[in-house]
Amino acid sequence: MSEQPFTLAIPDADLEYLRKKLDVVRLPDELDGAGWQYGAPLAHIQRLLAHWKDGFDWRKAEAEINKLAMFTRDVDVEGFGTLNIHYLHQKSEVKNAIPLLFVHGWPGHFLEVRKLLPILTAKSPDHPSFHVVAVSLPGFAFSEGPKKPGFEGRQYAEVLNKVMLALGYNEYVYQGGDWGHLLGAHVAHQYGHKHVKAWHSNMPCYRAPKLLSNPFLTLEPYYSAAARQRISKSAKYRVTGSGYFLEQATKPQTIGYSLADSPVGLLAWIYEKLVAWTDEYPWTDDEVLEWISVYWFSRDGPAASVRIYHALTGGSTHDSFAGAARSTIPLGVSYFPKEIIQLPKSWTQLLGNVVFESEHDKGGHFAATEQPEALAGDLRKMYGKGGPAHGVVPGRNGYD
Amino acid sequence: MGSWAKPFTVQVSDADLELLHKKLELATFPDELEGAGWDYGAPLADVKRITEYWRDKFDWRKTEETINQLPQFTTEIEVEGHGSLNIHFVHQKSAAENAIPLLFVHGWPGSFLEVRKLLPILTAASPDQPSFHVVAPSLPGFGFSEAPTKPGFGGYQHAEVLNKLMLSLGYNEYVYQAGDLGHVLGVYVANAYGHKHLKAWHTNMPTYRAPTFWSNPLLILEIFTNKAVSQTLEQASRTWKKGGGYYMVQTTVPQTLAYSFADSPDGLLAWIYEKLARIVDDYHWTEDEVLEWISIYWFSRAGPGANVRIYYELTGGNKHDMFEGTKWTSVPLGTSYFPKEPIRFPKSWACLIGKVVFQAEHDKGGHFAAHEQPEKLAGDLRMMFGKGGPAYGIVPGKDGYA
């Protein structure tokens, strides 16, 4: 099926079912003074639950989401038949705007692009403008997910590239963090130069250097305190904050039962990350519940979304970059202080051909939500007149 | 018998049963990838089948009655810095007056019920083998024991509860048997009360912190020279990679997981069943068996979210291993190896735990040895503590014979 406009309309029956489930919620207790030490605090979850039952207006949130230009289309994936893919497509009034593919991660979704849209599509002689496409990854939000095993980096990249080509964007640029970053490496590897001309990541990480191939990079942490400091942040995440990753990479079905059956279980599992991974971002209850609702009401259910961890790591037998060699297309990176995985900045060149680098003093993992101006500003600098990736898409340099 | 112990019967309220059934009526399942089998976790067909059985056929009241045939009690135990906890336990005495007092400690996702099949064997009085008085508690936060209310209830706090329980029953000197977390806590009990109260102990999951080149150079060298040893370690590493997700979550964010456990019966079922089904040796769980096991968690006194906190407390939130603050002790130790125990270390490493006086190896059985192979496990205890055995008469005046 070719492109169809998409209107979000969750059936009343689904809302009623959720209400029934919320009515029979049973909460655990909590250790005295636990704070955030053991996970999402009880008081927060109680408050969010109460608001979900009595204050949160899904229909209002839905109406706001429907103001966005959303579509679906069937995308053929070799060996997997067709998947019906949901995406947002916001054009700029600038005809020669740069086509930009924005890719979310987990526990994110396409709405993370929301705050970027007005900035990136704005017309001005002083900065470039973009046509923005934000795809819901297969198995997330309103995109169909694969029904059989073997849907890996190559397949995700195929879907993303095909959506852009179908929209008439034979050449485009790419922005992502979290899985958006990891899949960016796959897209760059598979379609670099031919279709994707440059990419940007707000979570630049890659494999660590090997002593024999990159002795200086490997040894840097030994003499650079700054490098060590960055690594120690990653180590903290690995040791105390990555349990979800191993579980989702090895037993996505097991955790899936809880996520599908318990709205409060889903809420806690995701909310814990929304707070832990951001830089004091003042989440409102409505914001959190809208976020969770996209998962709860997702087309394939919340359990489908965590399969990507298993798919990209071979069930935790390799890293997510397997099969994605370093591409030479221009790469821009933005460093945010509260990002969960931080590596020595000198290692970024192992990831790609770094032409743009920017560091900020505020912001975390969900950069597009927390620091949209900063992130959009980086893209404007990277692609604007005089920028290192200016004119990288022939005929679409972002200015009319 | 301790004067403060009160008889206990399991009596789940009608309201709790009703809420469970309301939830089971509303159970919402995910889909599953084609041909997934066990590759992604507990299979959908299994979880659905067992959940539907739970909803339509499982008779909790009948199960409750059967459980209540076990002699159960509760008693108040003071724990330094944590006030008093009401502890639930099974206490089955032998007809033999000089039976050896034995403390049996379950792990996760186990319960006091794991002692069930051992009881008739261990308490049987005979001139041919030693007999035991058996005490099997619910660990704090598990089953029908109260949970600690503040952070910091670690290995030594658990050991304090276990030791005080035995003392309260008049067992000033006793022996100990366990696997899983019960084994880990055994190390703490041996460290804190070894020789004085704990006279000997036995484990069916003999592990400890790994040796280092500096502490045990010969054991490290053995990794390179002994194929069996390196293969065991490789297997352990693979098992960890594939099956260690639960551990990483439970040691770091037990509270986040608690919301799912407390709210979703089939979510709780799937998380636990994934282990029950996979780490046993050709053991065929019936639906009733699985559900009885899960029900202990669902209806636990402190709620199902409390039990996983022990992972956090023992590891400092995954900052160190579970044995932090313990050392090798000279308390006599017996070890039994079952082939499908997933958490295995080379046999030569058992000497790192304690003074190994007994070792047995079996050709059948997995992680839940007491439940899967009660005769074999009880047989090992009889050999270890019986006449001619390496720990015979270890408890003065209670050699186990009438």
Interface residues (C-beta under 8 A of the other chain):
Chain A: Y17 K20 K21 V24 V25 R26 L27 P28 D29 E30 L31 D32 G33 A34 Q37 Y38 G39 A40 P41 L42 I45 P146 K147 K148 P149 V239 T240 G241 S242 G243 Y244 L246 E247 Q248 A249 T250 K251 P252 Q253 T254 I255 G256 Y257 S258 L259 A260 D261 S262 V264 G265 L267 A268 W269 E272 D300 G301 P302 A303 A304 R307 H310 G315 S316 T317
Chain B: L19 K22 K23 L26 A27 T28 F29 P30 D31 E32 L33 E34 G35 A36 D39 Y40 G41 A42 P43 L44 V47 A147 P148 T149 K150 P151 K241 K242 G243 G244 G245 Y246 M248 V249 Q250 T251 T252 V253 P254 Q255 T256 L257 A258 Y259 S260 F261 A262 D263 S264 P265 D266 G267 L268 L269 A270 W271 E274 A302 G303 P304 G305 A306 R309 Y312 G317 N318 K319
